Amino acid sequence: MARVTVEDCIDKVDNRFELVMVASQRARKIGSGAALTVSKDNDKKTVISLREIAGETVDVAKLKEEIVTSHQRFLPQDNEDEIVDFMDGEKEWGEMSENASSSAGIYADEEIGASSKSSDDSQEEQDGEPSLGDIAGV
């Protein structure tokens, strides 16, 4: 094949844009040392990749899959049954947060209720400034 054209390759790939992506992926692989499936004939890597696609010597579906996986940031792991080890104290903090959400404030011995509201009111009278709870509308 002396010259390779888009028309030689377009029937192997769905559209021209996909052809560009697949050919560039194959050219990158050739540049990184992949074995050639056609003779080199003093051609550049991009021309060689187009000749391989036109001659159907490479698997286009595999190249498409490699394009997708090369752009993924998260690769699925095979070991989903892996046991997660907690750090020291992590399990206890989780239990404390579950218990604290029922009726406690920031600290475990502090309860949210009328007693804390009255202490806020008395503090406002002492300082002459509203408390953070009053500003927030709580």
Kinemage of the C-alpha trace (Angstrom):
@kinemage 1
@onewidth
@group {chain A} dominant
@subgroup {mainchain}
@vectorlist {calphas} color= white
{ca met a 1} P 0.000 0.000 0.000
{ca ala a 2} L 1.788 3.072 -1.241
{ca arg a 3} L -0.515 5.721 0.182
{ca val a 4} L -3.026 5.320 2.963
{ca thr a 5} L -6.102 7.558 2.989
{ca val a 6} L -8.959 8.176 5.361
{ca glu a 7} L -11.253 6.334 2.928
{ca asp a 8} L -9.121 3.206 3.327
{ca cys a 9} L -9.665 3.265 7.093
{ca ile a 10} L -13.140 4.757 7.532
{ca asp a 11} L -14.942 1.456 6.863
{ca lys a 12} L -12.972 -0.135 9.749
{ca val a 13} L -13.918 2.593 12.269
{ca asp a 14} L -17.278 4.284 12.870
{ca asn a 15} L -16.337 7.899 12.092
{ca arg a 16} L -13.359 10.114 11.291
{ca phe a 17} L -12.943 11.448 14.810
{ca glu a 18} L -12.802 7.967 16.258
{ca leu a 19} L -10.304 7.030 13.544
{ca val a 20} L -8.038 9.862 14.686
{ca met a 21} L -8.248 8.716 18.315
{ca val a 22} L -7.594 5.057 17.480
{ca ala a 23} L -4.727 5.837 15.095
{ca ser a 24} L -3.068 8.164 17.603
{ca gln a 25} L -3.389 5.514 20.334
{ca arg a 26} L -1.733 2.960 18.068
{ca ala a 27} L 0.996 5.461 17.094
{ca arg a 28} L 1.729 6.053 20.794
{ca lys a 29} L 2.026 2.304 21.320
{ca ile a 30} L 4.375 2.014 18.352
{ca gly a 31} L 6.446 4.867 19.771
{ca ser a 32} L 6.682 3.096 23.120
{ca gly a 33} L 8.036 -0.056 21.476
{ca ala a 34} L 5.035 -2.153 20.385
{ca ala a 35} L 5.681 -4.663 17.612
{ca leu a 36} L 4.721 -3.580 14.095
{ca thr a 37} L 2.197 -5.682 12.166
{ca val a 38} L 3.095 -4.198 8.750
{ca ser a 39} L 6.447 -3.342 7.197
{ca lys a 40} L 7.939 -0.010 8.171
{ca asp a 41} L 8.806 1.215 4.625
{ca asn a 42} L 10.482 4.334 6.052
{ca asp a 43} L 7.072 5.700 7.181
{ca lys a 44} L 6.266 7.701 10.265
{ca lys a 45} L 4.445 6.137 13.217
{ca thr a 46} L 1.121 7.759 12.354
{ca val a 47} L 1.201 6.440 8.783
{ca ile a 48} L 2.151 2.987 10.033
{ca ser a 49} L -0.784 3.008 12.451
{ca leu a 50} L -3.192 4.026 9.659
{ca arg a 51} L -1.794 1.260 7.436
{ca glu a 52} L -2.327 -1.253 10.242
{ca ile a 53} L -5.938 -0.115 10.699
{ca ala a 54} L -6.641 -0.206 6.946
{ca gly a 55} L -5.073 -3.652 6.650
{ca glu a 56} L -6.999 -4.882 9.713
{ca thr a 57} L -3.825 -6.206 11.317
{ca val a 58} L -4.647 -4.604 14.698
{ca asp a 59} L -7.740 -5.023 16.851
{ca val a 60} L -9.596 -1.685 16.720
{ca ala a 61} L -11.933 -2.649 19.580
{ca lys a 62} L -8.938 -3.337 21.820
{ca leu a 63} L -7.434 0.054 20.933
{ca lys a 64} L -10.742 1.751 21.810
{ca glu a 65} L -10.756 0.006 25.179
{ca glu a 66} L -7.158 1.093 25.834
{ca ile a 67} L -8.138 4.708 25.094
{ca val a 68} L -10.927 4.534 27.677
{ca thr a 69} L -8.788 2.921 30.364
{ca ser a 70} L -5.940 5.374 29.784
{ca his a 71} L -8.272 8.281 30.621
{ca gln a 72} L -9.839 6.684 33.708
{ca arg a 73} L -8.822 8.031 37.072
{ca phe a 74} L -10.303 5.186 39.104
{ca leu a 75} L -9.594 1.637 38.064
{ca pro a 76} L -11.934 -0.963 39.592
{ca gln a 77} L -10.274 -3.340 42.007
{ca asp a 78} L -10.718 -7.103 41.829
{ca asn a 79} L -10.568 -7.659 45.603
{ca glu a 80} L -13.897 -6.360 46.902
{ca asp a 81} L -13.806 -8.764 49.867
{ca glu a 82} L -10.782 -7.014 51.315
{ca ile a 83} L -11.042 -6.325 55.039
{ca val a 84} L -10.472 -2.705 55.996
{ca asp a 85} L -8.348 -2.197 59.093
{ca phe a 86} L -9.339 0.742 61.268
{ca met a 87} L -6.734 3.126 62.567
{ca asp a 88} L -6.201 3.364 66.321
{ca gly a 89} L -9.315 4.921 67.842
{ca glu a 90} L -11.237 5.218 64.566
{ca lys a 91} L -13.830 2.650 65.573
{ca glu a 92} L -14.398 4.357 68.938
{ca trp a 93} L -14.818 7.783 67.299
{ca gly a 94} L -17.478 6.320 65.018
{ca glu a 95} L -19.363 4.898 68.003
{ca met a 96} L -19.060 8.191 69.909
{ca ser a 97} L -20.459 10.177 66.979
{ca glu a 98} L -23.451 7.829 66.748
{ca asn a 99} L -24.148 8.195 70.475
{ca ala a 100} L -23.568 11.951 70.460
{ca ser a 101} L -26.084 12.598 67.697
{ca ser a 102} L -29.008 11.529 69.879
{ca ser a 103} L -29.246 14.450 72.342
{ca ala a 104} L -25.785 15.691 73.149
{ca gly a 105} L -24.040 18.843 72.045
{ca ile a 106} L -20.404 19.168 71.138
{ca tyr a 107} L -19.264 17.409 74.306
{ca ala a 108} L -20.675 14.128 75.565
{ca asp a 109} L -21.751 15.581 78.942
{ca glu a 110} L -23.440 18.632 77.377
{ca glu a 111} L -27.128 18.319 76.533
{ca ile a 112} L -29.047 20.543 74.193
{ca gly a 113} L -32.207 21.816 75.790
{ca ala a 114} L -33.763 24.508 77.946
{ca ser a 115} L -30.854 24.591 80.382
{ca ser a 116} L -28.370 25.591 77.662
{ca lys a 117} L -30.815 28.175 76.283
{ca ser a 118} L -31.221 29.805 79.666
{ca ser a 119} L -27.461 29.907 80.183
{ca asp a 120} L -27.129 31.602 76.760
{ca asp a 121} L -29.745 34.179 77.757
{ca ser a 122} L -27.998 34.911 81.046
{ca gln a 123} L -24.680 35.259 79.223
{ca glu a 124} L -26.282 37.687 76.761
{ca glu a 125} L -27.548 39.785 79.649
{ca gln a 126} L -24.068 39.800 81.182
{ca asp a 127} L -22.176 40.678 78.004
{ca gly a 128} L -24.800 42.809 76.323
{ca glu a 129} L -24.054 41.021 73.008
{ca pro a 130} L -26.118 38.264 71.393
{ca ser a 131} L -24.760 34.730 71.508
{ca leu a 132} L -23.736 32.760 68.427
{ca gly a 133} L -26.932 30.711 68.674
{ca asp a 134} L -29.045 33.873 68.505
{ca ile a 135} L -27.110 35.134 65.479
{ca ala a 136} L -27.492 31.809 63.708
{ca gly a 137} L -31.219 31.712 64.470
{ca val a 138} L -31.086 28.563 66.596
